[in-house]
């Protein structure tokens, strides 16, 4: 199964110098998982552009805990900003 065949959905988020990719993929057993990729353009000593990528795989058994953790830290950021 090629990479394109197991990709179900992709969302691209451009945020300043970084681009984030949220991809839903499926395993051979049709279980869904998410890959989160951060891509950032960097420049070498001679000015040539390269893309630096970091990828996280998030599996279905972790979806809810990940969401809870993300919701918690985003709520804390909102709280801290409102106290400034």
PyMOL Python script that loads the backbone (N, CA, C, O; Angstrom):
from pymol import cmd

cmd.read_pdbstr("""\
ATOM      1  N   UNK A   1       0.854  -1.190   0.000  1.00  0.00           N
ATOM      2  CA  UNK A   1       0.000   0.000   0.000  1.00  0.00           C
ATOM      3  C   UNK A   1       0.889   1.239   0.000  1.00  0.00           C
ATOM      4  O   UNK A   1       1.716   1.405   0.896  1.00  0.00           O
ATOM      5  N   UNK A   2       0.733   2.084  -0.966  1.00  0.00           N
ATOM      6  CA  UNK A   2       1.560   3.283  -1.032  1.00  0.00           C
ATOM      7  C   UNK A   2       1.048   4.338  -0.072  1.00  0.00           C
ATOM      8  O   UNK A   2      -0.070   4.243   0.434  1.00  0.00           O
ATOM      9  N   UNK A   3       1.870   5.341   0.175  1.00  0.00           N
ATOM     10  CA  UNK A   3       1.521   6.412   1.099  1.00  0.00           C
ATOM     11  C   UNK A   3       0.255   7.134   0.667  1.00  0.00           C
ATOM     12  O   UNK A   3      -0.562   7.496   1.513  1.00  0.00           O
ATOM     13  N   UNK A   4       0.071   7.357  -0.657  1.00  0.00           N
ATOM     14  CA  UNK A   4      -1.099   8.073  -1.137  1.00  0.00           C
ATOM     15  C   UNK A   4      -2.373   7.264  -0.916  1.00  0.00           C
ATOM     16  O   UNK A   4      -3.431   7.837  -0.656  1.00  0.00           O
ATOM     17  N   UNK A   5      -2.284   5.952  -1.014  1.00  0.00           N
ATOM     18  CA  UNK A   5      -3.472   5.113  -0.888  1.00  0.00           C
ATOM     19  C   UNK A   5      -4.020   5.095   0.528  1.00  0.00           C
ATOM     20  O   UNK A   5      -5.226   4.919   0.703  1.00  0.00           O
ATOM     21  N   UNK A   6      -3.185   5.269   1.546  1.00  0.00           N
ATOM     22  CA  UNK A   6      -3.692   5.179   2.903  1.00  0.00           C
ATOM     23  C   UNK A   6      -4.015   6.548   3.495  1.00  0.00           C
ATOM     24  O   UNK A   6      -4.390   6.629   4.664  1.00  0.00           O
ATOM     25  N   UNK A   7      -3.879   7.631   2.716  1.00  0.00           N
ATOM     26  CA  UNK A   7      -4.216   8.959   3.213  1.00  0.00           C
ATOM     27  C   UNK A   7      -5.697   9.212   2.968  1.00  0.00           C
ATOM     28  O   UNK A   7      -6.173   9.120   1.836  1.00  0.00           O
ATOM     29  N   UNK A   8      -6.425   9.533   4.040  1.00  0.00           N
ATOM     30  CA  UNK A   8      -7.873   9.720   3.996  1.00  0.00           C
ATOM     31  C   UNK A   8      -8.235  11.198   3.866  1.00  0.00           C
ATOM     32  O   UNK A   8      -9.142  11.558   3.115  1.00  0.00           O
ATOM     33  N   UNK A   9      -7.521  12.051   4.602  1.00  0.00           N
ATOM     34  CA  UNK A   9      -7.853  13.474   4.668  1.00  0.00           C
ATOM     35  C   UNK A   9      -6.603  14.245   5.059  1.00  0.00           C
ATOM     36  O   UNK A   9      -5.775  13.754   5.827  1.00  0.00           O
ATOM     37  N   UNK A  10      -6.470  15.450   4.529  1.00  0.00           N
ATOM     38  CA  UNK A  10      -5.327  16.279   4.879  1.00  0.00           C
ATOM     39  C   UNK A  10      -5.776  17.722   5.060  1.00  0.00           C
ATOM     40  O   UNK A  10      -6.559  18.242   4.265  1.00  0.00           O
ATOM     41  N   UNK A  11      -5.277  18.360   6.105  1.00  0.00           N
ATOM     42  CA  UNK A  11      -5.559  19.766   6.386  1.00  0.00           C
ATOM     43  C   UNK A  11      -4.224  20.472   6.514  1.00  0.00           C
ATOM     44  O   UNK A  11      -3.377  20.064   7.308  1.00  0.00           O
ATOM     45  N   UNK A  12      -4.026  21.545   5.728  1.00  0.00           N
ATOM     46  CA  UNK A  12      -2.791  22.323   5.764  1.00  0.00           C
ATOM     47  C   UNK A  12      -3.074  23.633   6.484  1.00  0.00           C
ATOM     48  O   UNK A  12      -4.045  24.327   6.183  1.00  0.00           O
ATOM     49  N   UNK A  13      -2.202  23.960   7.451  1.00  0.00           N
ATOM     50  CA  UNK A  13      -2.329  25.212   8.196  1.00  0.00           C
ATOM     51  C   UNK A  13      -1.022  25.980   8.038  1.00  0.00           C
ATOM     52  O   UNK A  13       0.026  25.544   8.514  1.00  0.00           O
ATOM     53  N   UNK A  14      -1.094  27.120   7.370  1.00  0.00           N
ATOM     54  CA  UNK A  14       0.093  27.965   7.210  1.00  0.00           C
ATOM     55  C   UNK A  14       0.102  28.977   8.346  1.00  0.00           C
ATOM     56  O   UNK A  14      -0.869  29.701   8.565  1.00  0.00           O
ATOM     57  N   UNK A  15       1.215  29.010   9.060  1.00  0.00           N
ATOM     58  CA  UNK A  15       1.323  29.868  10.240  1.00  0.00           C
ATOM     59  C   UNK A  15       2.696  30.541  10.238  1.00  0.00           C
ATOM     60  O   UNK A  15       3.655  30.013  10.801  1.00  0.00           O
ATOM     61  N   UNK A  16       2.779  31.700   9.606  1.00  0.00           N
ATOM     62  CA  UNK A  16       4.056  32.410   9.560  1.00  0.00           C
ATOM     63  C   UNK A  16       5.086  31.624   8.786  1.00  0.00           C
ATOM     64  O   UNK A  16       4.853  31.247   7.637  1.00  0.00           O
ATOM     65  N   UNK A  17       6.234  31.371   9.412  1.00  0.00           N
ATOM     66  CA  UNK A  17       7.331  30.656   8.751  1.00  0.00           C
ATOM     67  C   UNK A  17       7.139  29.146   8.751  1.00  0.00           C
ATOM     68  O   UNK A  17       7.927  28.416   8.150  1.00  0.00           O
ATOM     69  N   UNK A  18       6.098  28.678   9.420  1.00  0.00           N
ATOM     70  CA  UNK A  18       5.872  27.234   9.530  1.00  0.00           C
ATOM     71  C   UNK A  18       4.582  26.844   8.818  1.00  0.00           C
ATOM     72  O   UNK A  18       3.651  27.638   8.687  1.00  0.00           O
ATOM     73  N   UNK A  19       4.561  25.615   8.370  1.00  0.00           N
ATOM     74  CA  UNK A  19       3.349  25.020   7.827  1.00  0.00           C
ATOM     75  C   UNK A  19       3.103  23.738   8.598  1.00  0.00           C
ATOM     76  O   UNK A  19       4.023  22.952   8.825  1.00  0.00           O
ATOM     77  N   UNK A  20       1.858  23.531   8.997  1.00  0.00           N
ATOM     78  CA  UNK A  20       1.471  22.320   9.717  1.00  0.00           C
ATOM     79  C   UNK A  20       0.556  21.490   8.831  1.00  0.00           C
ATOM     80  O   UNK A  20      -0.336  22.018   8.167  1.00  0.00           O
ATOM     81  N   UNK A  21       0.790  20.187   8.832  1.00  0.00           N
ATOM     82  CA  UNK A  21      -0.042  19.255   8.085  1.00  0.00           C
ATOM     83  C   UNK A  21      -0.698  18.308   9.081  1.00  0.00           C
ATOM     84  O   UNK A  21      -0.015  17.666   9.879  1.00  0.00           O
ATOM     85  N   UNK A  22      -2.010  18.224   9.032  1.00  0.00           N
ATOM     86  CA  UNK A  22      -2.782  17.299   9.844  1.00  0.00           C
ATOM     87  C   UNK A  22      -3.335  16.263   8.870  1.00  0.00           C
ATOM     88  O   UNK A  22      -4.234  16.566   8.086  1.00  0.00           O
ATOM     89  N   UNK A  23      -2.809  15.055   8.916  1.00  0.00           N
ATOM     90  CA  UNK A  23      -3.205  14.018   7.965  1.00  0.00           C
ATOM     91  C   UNK A  23      -3.857  12.847   8.681  1.00  0.00           C
ATOM     92  O   UNK A  23      -3.328  12.333   9.666  1.00  0.00           O
ATOM     93  N   UNK A  24      -5.011  12.431   8.175  1.00  0.00           N
ATOM     94  CA  UNK A  24      -5.661  11.211   8.670  1.00  0.00           C
ATOM     95  C   UNK A  24      -5.288  10.110   7.697  1.00  0.00           C
ATOM     96  O   UNK A  24      -5.459  10.249   6.486  1.00  0.00           O
ATOM     97  N   UNK A  25      -4.779   9.018   8.238  1.00  0.00           N
ATOM     98  CA  UNK A  25      -4.363   7.881   7.421  1.00  0.00           C
ATOM     99  C   UNK A  25      -4.968   6.606   7.993  1.00  0.00           C
ATOM    100  O   UNK A  25      -5.486   6.595   9.109  1.00  0.00           O
ATOM    101  N   UNK A  26      -4.893   5.538   7.213  1.00  0.00           N
ATOM    102  CA  UNK A  26      -5.393   4.256   7.703  1.00  0.00           C
ATOM    103  C   UNK A  26      -4.309   3.191   7.567  1.00  0.00           C
ATOM    104  O   UNK A  26      -3.477   3.224   6.660  1.00  0.00           O
ATOM    105  N   UNK A  27      -4.352   2.259   8.493  1.00  0.00           N
ATOM    106  CA  UNK A  27      -3.424   1.133   8.448  1.00  0.00           C
ATOM    107  C   UNK A  27      -3.981   0.077   7.501  1.00  0.00           C
ATOM    108  O   UNK A  27      -5.093   0.220   6.993  1.00  0.00           O
ATOM    109  N   UNK A  28      -3.224  -0.966   7.265  1.00  0.00           N
ATOM    110  CA  UNK A  28      -3.713  -2.073   6.429  1.00  0.00           C
ATOM    111  C   UNK A  28      -4.965  -2.694   7.032  1.00  0.00           C
ATOM    112  O   UNK A  28      -5.805  -3.228   6.308  1.00  0.00           O
ATOM    113  N   UNK A  29      -5.095  -2.626   8.367  1.00  0.00           N
ATOM    114  CA  UNK A  29      -6.277  -3.158   9.050  1.00  0.00           C
ATOM    115  C   UNK A  29      -7.407  -2.147   9.156  1.00  0.00           C
ATOM    116  O   UNK A  29      -8.371  -2.376   9.885  1.00  0.00           O
ATOM    117  N   UNK A  30      -7.304  -1.026   8.438  1.00  0.00           N
ATOM    118  CA  UNK A  30      -8.310   0.038   8.406  1.00  0.00           C
ATOM    119  C   UNK A  30      -8.486   0.783   9.728  1.00  0.00           C
ATOM    120  O   UNK A  30      -9.534   1.386   9.960  1.00  0.00           O
ATOM    121  N   UNK A  31      -7.474   0.748  10.596  1.00  0.00           N
ATOM    122  CA  UNK A  31      -7.492   1.594  11.789  1.00  0.00           C
ATOM    123  C   UNK A  31      -7.003   2.980  11.377  1.00  0.00           C
ATOM    124  O   UNK A  31      -6.062   3.106  10.593  1.00  0.00           O
ATOM    125  N   UNK A  32      -7.648   4.016  11.908  1.00  0.00           N
ATOM    126  CA  UNK A  32      -7.259   5.382  11.575  1.00  0.00           C
ATOM    127  C   UNK A  32      -6.214   5.904  12.549  1.00  0.00           C
ATOM    128  O   UNK A  32      -6.232   5.580  13.737  1.00  0.00           O
ATOM    129  N   UNK A  33      -5.305   6.714  12.026  1.00  0.00           N
ATOM    130  CA  UNK A  33      -4.337   7.409  12.867  1.00  0.00           C
ATOM    131  C   UNK A  33      -4.068   8.770  12.242  1.00  0.00           C
ATOM    132  O   UNK A  33      -4.433   9.019  11.093  1.00  0.00           O
ATOM    133  N   UNK A  34      -3.428   9.647  13.007  1.00  0.00           N
ATOM    134  CA  UNK A  34      -3.158  11.005  12.563  1.00  0.00           C
ATOM    135  C   UNK A  34      -1.651  11.218  12.535  1.00  0.00           C
ATOM    136  O   UNK A  34      -0.937  10.776  13.434  1.00  0.00           O
ATOM    137  N   UNK A  35      -1.174  11.898  11.496  1.00  0.00           N
ATOM    138  CA  UNK A  35       0.198  12.377  11.521  1.00  0.00           C
ATOM    139  C   UNK A  35       0.144  13.899  11.567  1.00  0.00           C
ATOM    140  O   UNK A  35      -0.582  14.531  10.799  1.00  0.00           O
ATOM    141  N   UNK A  36       0.915  14.472  12.471  1.00  0.00           N
ATOM    142  CA  UNK A  36       1.060  15.917  12.582  1.00  0.00           C
ATOM    143  C   UNK A  36       2.467  16.239  12.119  1.00  0.00           C
ATOM    144  O   UNK A  36       3.438  15.739  12.687  1.00  0.00           O
ATOM    145  N   UNK A  37       2.589  17.072  11.092  1.00  0.00           N
ATOM    146  CA  UNK A  37       3.901  17.405  10.543  1.00  0.00           C
ATOM    147  C   UNK A  37       4.095  18.910  10.580  1.00  0.00           C
ATOM    148  O   UNK A  37       3.236  19.672  10.135  1.00  0.00           O
ATOM    149  N   UNK A  38       5.231  19.329  11.115  1.00  0.00           N
ATOM    150  CA  UNK A  38       5.631  20.732  11.078  1.00  0.00           C
ATOM    151  C   UNK A  38       6.710  20.838  10.016  1.00  0.00           C
ATOM    152  O   UNK A  38       7.682  20.083  10.035  1.00  0.00           O
ATOM    153  N   UNK A  39       6.544  21.768   9.094  1.00  0.00           N
ATOM    154  CA  UNK A  39       7.527  21.992   8.043  1.00  0.00           C
ATOM    155  C   UNK A  39       7.975  23.447   8.113  1.00  0.00           C
ATOM    156  O   UNK A  39       7.155  24.364   8.166  1.00  0.00           O
ATOM    157  N   UNK A  40       9.272  23.636   8.113  1.00  0.00           N
ATOM    158  CA  UNK A  40       9.838  24.986   8.215  1.00  0.00           C
ATOM    159  C   UNK A  40      10.964  25.103   7.201  1.00  0.00           C
ATOM    160  O   UNK A  40      11.842  24.243   7.134  1.00  0.00           O
ATOM    161  N   UNK A  41      10.934  26.169   6.416  1.00  0.00           N
ATOM    162  CA  UNK A  41      11.988  26.382   5.420  1.00  0.00           C
ATOM    163  C   UNK A  41      13.213  26.960   6.112  1.00  0.00           C
ATOM    164  O   UNK A  41      13.128  27.937   6.856  1.00  0.00           O
ATOM    165  N   UNK A  42      14.342  26.339   5.853  1.00  0.00           N
ATOM    166  CA  UNK A  42      15.612  26.823   6.397  1.00  0.00           C
ATOM    167  C   UNK A  42      16.546  27.099   5.232  1.00  0.00           C
ATOM    168  O   UNK A  42      16.349  26.586   4.131  1.00  0.00           O
ATOM    169  N   UNK A  43      17.546  27.897   5.478  1.00  0.00           N
ATOM    170  CA  UNK A  43      18.487  28.254   4.427  1.00  0.00           C
ATOM    171  C   UNK A  43      19.894  27.863   4.844  1.00  0.00           C
ATOM    172  O   UNK A  43      20.320  28.132   5.967  1.00  0.00           O
ATOM    173  N   UNK A  44      20.610  27.224   3.928  1.00  0.00           N
ATOM    174  CA  UNK A  44      21.984  26.813   4.181  1.00  0.00           C
ATOM    175  C   UNK A  44      22.936  27.980   4.045  1.00  0.00           C
ATOM    176  O   UNK A  44      22.532  29.105   3.749  1.00  0.00           O
ATOM    177  N   UNK A  45      24.203  27.696   4.266  1.00  0.00           N
ATOM    178  CA  UNK A  45      25.244  28.728   4.212  1.00  0.00           C
ATOM    179  C   UNK A  45      25.317  29.422   2.857  1.00  0.00           C
ATOM    180  O   UNK A  45      25.701  30.588   2.770  1.00  0.00           O
ATOM    181  N   UNK A  46      24.950  28.706   1.809  1.00  0.00           N
ATOM    182  CA  UNK A  46      25.037  29.278   0.470  1.00  0.00           C
ATOM    183  C   UNK A  46      23.677  29.757  -0.030  1.00  0.00           C
ATOM    184  O   UNK A  46      23.502  30.001  -1.223  1.00  0.00           O
ATOM    185  N   UNK A  47      22.724  29.891   0.876  1.00  0.00           N
ATOM    186  CA  UNK A  47      21.425  30.435   0.532  1.00  0.00           C
ATOM    187  C   UNK A  47      20.434  29.446  -0.047  1.00  0.00           C
ATOM    188  O   UNK A  47      19.319  29.824  -0.407  1.00  0.00           O
ATOM    189  N   UNK A  48      20.826  28.174  -0.142  1.00  0.00           N
ATOM    190  CA  UNK A  48      19.905  27.190  -0.693  1.00  0.00           C
ATOM    191  C   UNK A  48      18.818  26.867   0.336  1.00  0.00           C
ATOM    192  O   UNK A  48      19.094  26.737   1.529  1.00  0.00           O
ATOM    193  N   UNK A  49      17.594  26.743  -0.143  1.00  0.00           N
ATOM    194  CA  UNK A  49      16.468  26.474   0.749  1.00  0.00           C
ATOM    195  C   UNK A  49      16.243  24.991   0.949  1.00  0.00           C
ATOM    196  O   UNK A  49      16.280  24.212  -0.003  1.00  0.00           O
ATOM    197  N   UNK A  50      16.012  24.611   2.178  1.00  0.00           N
ATOM    198  CA  UNK A  50      15.673  23.242   2.541  1.00  0.00           C
ATOM    199  C   UNK A  50      14.465  23.290   3.471  1.00  0.00           C
ATOM    200  O   UNK A  50      14.202  24.300   4.124  1.00  0.00           O
ATOM    201  N   UNK A  51      13.746  22.188   3.515  1.00  0.00           N
ATOM    202  CA  UNK A  51      12.621  22.106   4.439  1.00  0.00           C
ATOM    203  C   UNK A  51      12.979  21.158   5.574  1.00  0.00           C
ATOM    204  O   UNK A  51      13.377  20.015   5.353  1.00  0.00           O
ATOM    205  N   UNK A  52      12.830  21.654   6.775  1.00  0.00           N
ATOM    206  CA  UNK A  52      13.062  20.846   7.969  1.00  0.00           C
ATOM    207  C   UNK A  52      11.691  20.371   8.433  1.00  0.00           C
ATOM    208  O   UNK A  52      10.789  21.184   8.635  1.00  0.00           O
ATOM    209  N   UNK A  53      11.529  19.062   8.602  1.00  0.00           N
ATOM    210  CA  UNK A  53      10.219  18.515   8.983  1.00  0.00           C
ATOM    211  C   UNK A  53      10.327  17.714  10.267  1.00  0.00           C
ATOM    212  O   UNK A  53      11.304  17.007  10.513  1.00  0.00           O
ATOM    213  N   UNK A  54       9.289  17.851  11.071  1.00  0.00           N
ATOM    214  CA  UNK A  54       9.157  17.069  12.299  1.00  0.00           C
ATOM    215  C   UNK A  54       7.775  16.431  12.271  1.00  0.00           C
ATOM    216  O   UNK A  54       6.782  17.103  11.990  1.00  0.00           O
ATOM    217  N   UNK A  55       7.710  15.147  12.558  1.00  0.00           N
ATOM    218  CA  UNK A  55       6.453  14.426  12.437  1.00  0.00           C
ATOM    219  C   UNK A  55       6.126  13.687  13.734  1.00  0.00           C
ATOM    220  O   UNK A  55       6.997  13.110  14.385  1.00  0.00           O
ATOM    221  N   UNK A  56       4.841  13.726  14.084  1.00  0.00           N
ATOM    222  CA  UNK A  56       4.323  12.992  15.239  1.00  0.00           C
ATOM    223  C   UNK A  56       3.218  12.072  14.737  1.00  0.00           C
ATOM    224  O   UNK A  56       2.362  12.487  13.956  1.00  0.00           O
ATOM    225  N   UNK A  57       3.241  10.830  15.184  1.00  0.00           N
ATOM    226  CA  UNK A  57       2.182   9.881  14.858  1.00  0.00           C
ATOM    227  C   UNK A  57       1.274   9.769  16.078  1.00  0.00           C
ATOM    228  O   UNK A  57       1.747   9.534  17.190  1.00  0.00           O
ATOM    229  N   UNK A  58      -0.013   9.935  15.873  1.00  0.00           N
ATOM    230  CA  UNK A  58      -0.992   9.869  16.957  1.00  0.00           C
ATOM    231  C   UNK A  58      -1.983   8.758  16.637  1.00  0.00           C
ATOM    232  O   UNK A  58      -2.712   8.823  15.648  1.00  0.00           O
ATOM    233  N   UNK A  59      -1.997   7.735  17.491  1.00  0.00           N
ATOM    234  CA  UNK A  59      -2.821   6.554  17.242  1.00  0.00           C
ATOM    235  C   UNK A  59      -4.149   6.646  17.970  1.00  0.00           C
ATOM    236  O   UNK A  59      -4.275   7.355  18.968  1.00  0.00           O
ATOM    237  N   UNK A  60      -5.152   5.912  17.456  1.00  0.00           N
ATOM    238  CA  UNK A  60      -6.538   6.052  17.908  1.00  0.00           C
ATOM    239  C   UNK A  60      -6.697   5.886  19.410  1.00  0.00           C
ATOM    240  O   UNK A  60      -7.544   6.548  20.010  1.00  0.00           O
ATOM    241  N   UNK A  61      -5.915   5.032  20.028  1.00  0.00           N
ATOM    242  CA  UNK A  61      -6.053   4.831  21.468  1.00  0.00           C
ATOM    243  C   UNK A  61      -5.598   6.051  22.270  1.00  0.00           C
ATOM    244  O   UNK A  61      -5.866   6.148  23.468  1.00  0.00           O
ATOM    245  N   UNK A  62      -4.906   6.981  21.603  1.00  0.00           N
ATOM    246  CA  UNK A  62      -4.411   8.177  22.279  1.00  0.00           C
ATOM    247  C   UNK A  62      -5.178   9.451  21.913  1.00  0.00           C
ATOM    248  O   UNK A  62      -4.895  10.510  22.472  1.00  0.00           O
ATOM    249  N   UNK A  63      -6.145   9.374  20.987  1.00  0.00           N
ATOM    250  CA  UNK A  63      -6.847  10.572  20.521  1.00  0.00           C
ATOM    251  C   UNK A  63      -7.445  11.380  21.671  1.00  0.00           C
ATOM    252  O   UNK A  63      -7.220  12.587  21.762  1.00  0.00           O
ATOM    253  N   UNK A  64      -8.191  10.736  22.532  1.00  0.00           N
ATOM    254  CA  UNK A  64      -8.906  11.462  23.593  1.00  0.00           C
ATOM    255  C   UNK A  64      -7.933  12.083  24.597  1.00  0.00           C
ATOM    256  O   UNK A  64      -8.121  13.227  25.010  1.00  0.00           O
ATOM    257  N   UNK A  65      -6.909  11.350  24.990  1.00  0.00           N
ATOM    258  CA  UNK A  65      -5.923  11.902  25.939  1.00  0.00           C
ATOM    259  C   UNK A  65      -5.182  13.081  25.316  1.00  0.00           C
ATOM    260  O   UNK A  65      -4.906  14.072  25.992  1.00  0.00           O
ATOM    261  N   UNK A  66      -4.860  12.973  24.027  1.00  0.00           N
ATOM    262  CA  UNK A  66      -4.194  14.076  23.331  1.00  0.00           C
ATOM    263  C   UNK A  66      -5.102  15.309  23.316  1.00  0.00           C
ATOM    264  O   UNK A  66      -4.659  16.423  23.597  1.00  0.00           O
ATOM    265  N   UNK A  67      -6.371  15.093  22.985  1.00  0.00           N
ATOM    266  CA  UNK A  67      -7.328  16.201  22.949  1.00  0.00           C
ATOM    267  C   UNK A  67      -7.467  16.843  24.330  1.00  0.00           C
ATOM    268  O   UNK A  67      -7.488  18.068  24.450  1.00  0.00           O
ATOM    269  N   UNK A  68      -7.560  16.023  25.355  1.00  0.00           N
ATOM    270  CA  UNK A  68      -7.672  16.549  26.724  1.00  0.00           C
ATOM    271  C   UNK A  68      -6.445  17.382  27.081  1.00  0.00           C
ATOM    272  O   UNK A  68      -6.578  18.465  27.652  1.00  0.00           O
ATOM    273  N   UNK A  69      -5.263  16.893  26.753  1.00  0.00           N
ATOM    274  CA  UNK A  69      -4.036  17.624  27.049  1.00  0.00           C
ATOM    275  C   UNK A  69      -3.961  18.935  26.281  1.00  0.00           C
ATOM    276  O   UNK A  69      -3.589  19.964  26.845  1.00  0.00           O
ATOM    277  N   UNK A  70      -4.310  18.907  25.004  1.00  0.00           N
ATOM    278  CA  UNK A  70      -4.286  20.122  24.195  1.00  0.00           C
ATOM    279  C   UNK A  70      -5.323  21.127  24.692  1.00  0.00           C
ATOM    280  O   UNK A  70      -5.020  22.313  24.824  1.00  0.00           O
ATOM    281  N   UNK A  71      -6.540  20.664  24.968  1.00  0.00           N
ATOM    282  CA  UNK A  71      -7.583  21.553  25.500  1.00  0.00           C
ATOM    283  C   UNK A  71      -7.137  22.184  26.810  1.00  0.00           C
ATOM    284  O   UNK A  71      -7.370  23.370  27.044  1.00  0.00           O
ATOM    285  N   UNK A  72      -6.493  21.393  27.665  1.00  0.00           N
ATOM    286  CA  UNK A  72      -6.045  21.885  28.968  1.00  0.00           C
ATOM    287  C   UNK A  72      -5.007  22.995  28.809  1.00  0.00           C
ATOM    288  O   UNK A  72      -5.120  24.041  29.447  1.00  0.00           O
ATOM    289  N   UNK A  73      -4.002  22.776  27.969  1.00  0.00           N
ATOM    290  CA  UNK A  73      -2.962  23.799  27.848  1.00  0.00           C
ATOM    291  C   UNK A  73      -3.473  25.044  27.127  1.00  0.00           C
ATOM    292  O   UNK A  73      -3.038  26.153  27.438  1.00  0.00           O
ATOM    293  N   UNK A  74      -4.385  24.884  26.174  1.00  0.00           N
ATOM    294  CA  UNK A  74      -4.959  26.060  25.510  1.00  0.00           C
ATOM    295  C   UNK A  74      -5.817  26.868  26.479  1.00  0.00           C
ATOM    296  O   UNK A  74      -5.787  28.098  26.450  1.00  0.00           O
ATOM    297  N   UNK A  75      -6.584  26.189  27.341  1.00  0.00           N
ATOM    298  CA  UNK A  75      -7.374  26.883  28.357  1.00  0.00           C
ATOM    299  C   UNK A  75      -6.460  27.612  29.341  1.00  0.00           C
ATOM    300  O   UNK A  75      -6.765  28.728  29.759  1.00  0.00           O
ATOM    301  N   UNK A  76      -5.346  26.988  29.710  1.00  0.00           N
ATOM    302  CA  UNK A  76      -4.395  27.623  30.634  1.00  0.00           C
ATOM    303  C   UNK A  76      -3.780  28.858  29.993  1.00  0.00           C
ATOM    304  O   UNK A  76      -3.599  29.873  30.667  1.00  0.00           O
ATOM    305  N   UNK A  77      -3.454  28.792  28.706  1.00  0.00           N
ATOM    306  CA  UNK A  77      -2.915  29.965  28.009  1.00  0.00           C
ATOM    307  C   UNK A  77      -3.930  31.100  28.034  1.00  0.00           C
ATOM    308  O   UNK A  77      -3.571  32.245  28.310  1.00  0.00           O
ATOM    309  N   UNK A  78      -5.205  30.794  27.747  1.00  0.00           N
ATOM    310  CA  UNK A  78      -6.250  31.821  27.798  1.00  0.00           C
ATOM    311  C   UNK A  78      -6.350  32.432  29.187  1.00  0.00           C
ATOM    312  O   UNK A  78      -6.498  33.645  29.334  1.00  0.00           O
ATOM    313  N   UNK A  79      -6.266  31.577  30.207  1.00  0.00           N
ATOM    314  CA  UNK A  79      -6.326  32.059  31.604  1.00  0.00           C
ATOM    315  C   UNK A  79      -5.147  32.965  31.924  1.00  0.00           C
ATOM    316  O   UNK A  79      -5.323  34.028  32.520  1.00  0.00           O
ATOM    317  N   UNK A  80      -3.956  32.556  31.536  1.00  0.00           N
ATOM    318  CA  UNK A  80      -2.766  33.345  31.820  1.00  0.00           C
ATOM    319  C   UNK A  80      -2.792  34.676  31.073  1.00  0.00           C
ATOM    320  O   UNK A  80      -2.372  35.697  31.617  1.00  0.00           O
ATOM    321  N   UNK A  81      -3.279  34.676  29.836  1.00  0.00           N
ATOM    322  CA  UNK A  81      -3.362  35.914  29.062  1.00  0.00           C
ATOM    323  C   UNK A  81      -4.374  36.883  29.666  1.00  0.00           C
ATOM    324  O   UNK A  81      -4.166  38.096  29.642  1.00  0.00           O
ATOM    325  N   UNK A  82      -5.468  36.351  30.207  1.00  0.00           N
ATOM    326  CA  UNK A  82      -6.492  37.230  30.790  1.00  0.00           C
ATOM    327  C   UNK A  82      -6.039  37.818  32.129  1.00  0.00           C
ATOM    328  O   UNK A  82      -6.602  38.811  32.590  1.00  0.00           O
ATOM    329  N   UNK A  83      -5.021  37.210  32.756  1.00  0.00           N
ATOM    330  CA  UNK A  83      -4.506  37.713  34.034  1.00  0.00           C
ATOM    331  C   UNK A  83      -3.373  38.714  33.850  1.00  0.00           C
ATOM    332  O   UNK A  83      -2.854  39.233  34.839  1.00  0.00           O
ATOM    333  N   UNK A  84      -2.979  38.996  32.626  1.00  0.00           N
ATOM    334  CA  UNK A  84      -1.859  39.912  32.391  1.00  0.00           C
ATOM    335  C   UNK A  84      -2.315  41.344  32.427  1.00  0.00           C
ATOM    336  O   UNK A  84      -1.506  42.254  32.249  1.00  0.00           O
TER     337      UNK A  84
END
""", "prot")
cmd.dss("prot")
cmd.show_as("cartoon", "prot")
cmd.util.cbc("prot")
cmd.orient("prot")
